[in-house]
Each structure stands twice: as structure tokens, then as C-alpha cells.
Amino acid sequence: MILSMKKLRTQLFSILIALGVGALARLLTRNSMESFQYLVKPALTPPSSAFPVVWTILYFLMGIGAALVYQSDHPGRHQALALYGSQLAVNFFWPIFFFNLHAYLFSFFWLLLLLALILAMTAAFWKIKKSAALLQIPYLLWVCFAGYLNLMIALCNPS
């Protein structure tokens, strides 16, 4: 099915918002990322080059999912999009706490808040548009993995 221009614009705008949040967080933490290489990290830590690729894909999927919910006529879409915005805001602050402030244990608990918001958002998306919810599964899995990495770094690098 070919998307109408209005739907296409909505999808692109939604993707750009999500990517923009990620880009701004990356910009604000770019000078603090160097210290990451000196931390004691768990064995399953991916190479640093993997993180921007994975996050770009995840923000892209988040944006598509949010656009699908926005384009629906479901009465719960405003609540679902509020959860989306909330988790996006919490997501934005995590790298600042982790990389800039080196608050590793606090960042882990912040990530648990993010995980709860992602679960709530995904459940809300599911009620409106199942495909929008399914697009969030990679994000949910990655944040679980990030939680493992974050906790291990907090435990291996006490302040």
C-alpha cells in the first residue's frame, strides 16, 4: 500500500523527533564518552562502534511506531503518545547521568524507570496498533541488555 503524502510526512516528522532526541543526547555527552573506554566492563559489552548504529535503528523504529499510533483514531492514542514522550525524555537523560555525571548506580535505577515506561508504552501501543507495539520489542530488549551492562559497570566501578 502506498502511503499518502500526509501520512508520509507524519512518519518522517516522527522519526526525525526520535532521531533528534538521540542526536542531542549524543551531542551533550560526546566529550564524556572517552572515559567509557577506561571502565571495567562485563564480557558481553559490544564494541563502542555498535552503540550509535543500534540506537539509530531503535530511534527509527520508535518514530515509526509513534507515527502509527498518532495516525490512528483510537481514543487511547493521546495517553499512549504521552507515555511515548515520557519514555523519550527519560531515555534522553540516561546518557547524561551515565557518561557526564558518572552516576552509574543512579543510572541503573533510571534505566529501570525507562524500562517500566517502555513496557507501559508498548502495552498502550498494542491496544491501538499491534504493529506499533511490535516495533518496540527491539528497544525493550536492548534496554534490558543495557540494564545488565549498566549494573555490571556500576558494580565493577564503584565511585
N, C-alpha and C positions, 0 to 999 in steps of 0.2 A: 504494500500500500504506500502510495506517495504521500508524504507529509505536506500539509498546506503550508504556505509561507508563514502564516501566523503561528502555527504550531512549531515550525522550524525555528523561528525567531525566539519563541519561548524556550525551546530546548537549548539553543545556543546561549541565550542570556543566563539560563540556569546553570549551565556548565561553566560559563565564564565567572559567575559568582563563586561557585565552589573552587575553581582553579585559582581565582583571585585571593580567596582566603588563605589557601595553601601557599601561594606565592608571597603574600605579605608576611606570613609567619616565617617562611624561609628567609626572606629578606631581613627580618628583625633578629634572626638567630644566626645568620651566616658567619659572623665574627666569633661566635662561641662554639661552632661545630668542631673546631680544631682540637679542643680539649677532649672530645669524644674518643679520639684515637688513643689517648693515654689511659683511658679507663680499663679496668679489668672487666672483661665481658664474658658472657657464657659462650660455650662452644657452638651453639646454634646461631650465633649472630651473623647475619648476612653481611656481605661487603657493603661498605658505605655507599657505593655507587648504585646499589639496588633500591635504596630508600626513596630517592626522588622519582624513580621510574614507577615504583609501586604506588606511591602517594598520588602521582599524576593520574594513574589509571583509576584509583579509588575515588578521587575528586570528580573525575569524569563520570563514573557510574553514579555517584551521589547526585550530581547535577541532573542526569537523565531521569533518575528516579523521582526527584523532587518535581521536575517538569511534568512528568506523567501524572503525579498527584495533583499538581496545580491545574492541569488541563481537565481534570475530572469535574463532574458536577456533584460529587458526593458531599453531603453535609458535614462530614468529619474532616474535610481537607484542610480547613484552617488550623485545627488542632494538630493535625499531622505535620503541617508545614511549620507550626510553632515549635514542635519537637525537633524538626529538621534544623531550624535556625538555632535552637538551643544547643544541640549537639555540635553544630558547626562552630559556635562560639567557644564551647568547651574545648573542642579539638584545636582551635586556634591558639589557645593559651597554653596547652600542654608543652609544646617545644620551648616556649619562653621559660616556663618553670624548670624544665629539664635541662636545656642547654645553656640558657643565660644565667639562671639562678643556681644551677647545680643542686636543686632541691629534689633529689632522686626519690626519696621515700614519699614526700608530698606528691610528687608527680605520679607515683604509682596509684595513690588513692584518688587523685584527679582522674586518672585513666579509668578507674573503677566507676566513677561518676559518668564519664564518657560512655563506657560500656553499657551502663544502665539506660542512658539516653538513646543510644543506638538501638538497643532492644525495644524500647518503648516506641521509637520512631518506626522501626521495621514492623512491629505489630500494627501500628496505626496505618502504615502504608499497605499492609496485607489486606486490611478491611476495605481499602479503597481501590487498589490496583495491585494484584498479586505480582505482576512483573516488576513493579517499582520496588516491592519488598525484596524480591529475589535478587535484584541488582545490588542490594545492601549486604548480602551474605559475604562476599569477599572482604568488605570493610569490617564487618563483625569479626570474621576470622583473623584478619590482620591485627585488629586492636587486641584481640585475645593474645596473639603472639607477642605483640608489643608490650602487653602487660607482663608476660613472662620475662621478656628482655629487661624491662624497666625494673621489676622486682629483683632480678638477679644482679643487675648493676647496682641497685641500692644496697643489697646485702654484701656485695663484693667490694664496694667502695664507700664505706661509712665516712660520713663527713667529719 
